[in-house]
Amino acid sequence: MGSQFTSFGFENLLNRHKIDHSYSTLGHPYDHAKIESFHSLLKREMIYQFRFPSIAHLILDVSKYIHWFNDERISVANRKTKVA
């Protein structure tokens, strides 16, 4: 696990925003397989494809990607837009 995810400062930031931090069991990354898969797609399909002029642009584009991923992408299984 990266030190940035276990640092005191990071934990304080999460606490200030009332975010619970979830850890995988050491050596068991499949504990969070769905989110790990999503992060992989996000990086492959968006992050590594573009240069972002600022953090604000990155945040906006990631927000748009998440909206598209959750609400607009076509399901491969049935070729229909996902229903909320």
Buried (B, 14 or more C-beta within 10 A) or exposed (E): EEEEEEEEEBEEEEEEEEEEEEEBEEEEEEEBEEEEEBEEEBEEEBBEEEEBEEEEEBEEBBEEBEEEBEEEEEEEEEEEEEEE
